[in-house]
Amino acid sequence: MVRSKQYEMTIKLNGDPHQLQGPLSVSELLHQLEIDARRVAVELNLAVVKKAAYDSSVINEGDEVEVVNFVGGG
């Protein structure tokens, strides 16, 4: 994937400001945060991102991202 120049940006991650180098994909964000993509659901700007779209969904300055962990129980 060809990227434009990276820059410092601030997003809202689970309700809190978070600084990182971007733009980057949902997959890249999860990798940076050391989160297993198989165990979470991701919402980008109030829209659920399908796992198949993690590589192509780009996070930009000011975006809101929610990462929700799956919890098993019984």
N, C-alpha and C positions, 0 to 999 in steps of 0.2 A: 504494500500500500504506500503510495507516494504521499508524503506529508509536506505541508507548508512549514515555514519556520516556526519552531516552538517558542513559547513565551510563558512567563509567570502569569497564572490566572487564578482567580478565586471562584469556587463553586460553593453551593450549599450542599453539604453531604449529611444526610440524616438530620437536617435542621440546623447544622452548625457550619460556619464558614470554614473552608478547607482550601489551602493553597497548594498548587502543584504546577508542573510543566504541562502545557497543552498546546493545541487541542489534542485529545486522545480518545480512543474508543472505550466503550464500556469494558471490553476484555482487558485492555491495557490498565484501566483504573483498578479493576479487581486484582490483577497481577501485582500492581504496585502496593496495594493494600494487603497482599498475601491472603486473599479470600478465594476459596474454592468456588468457582462459578457453578458447579453442579449442586451446591447446597444453598443457593440464594435466589431470590427474585429481585429484579432491578426495575425501578421506575425512574424515567428520565422526563423531567418537566411534566409530571402528572400522567404520563402514559407508560404502561407496562411494556418493557422491552422483552421480546421473545429471545430465548437463548440463541436461536439461529441468527439473530441480528446483533449480537454482542460485538462482533468484529466490525460491523459497518455502522453502528450507532455512535456518532461522534459527540463528545462532551466539549462544550465551549464555555468561555468566560460567562459567569453569571447563571449557568444552568443549575437546576435543582435535581439532585440525585438521591434516591432512597434505596438503600440496600437492606433487604429483609432476610434474615436467616430462617431456614426451615428448622422447626423443632419437633422432634418425635416424642411421642408419649403414648400412654395407654392405660 
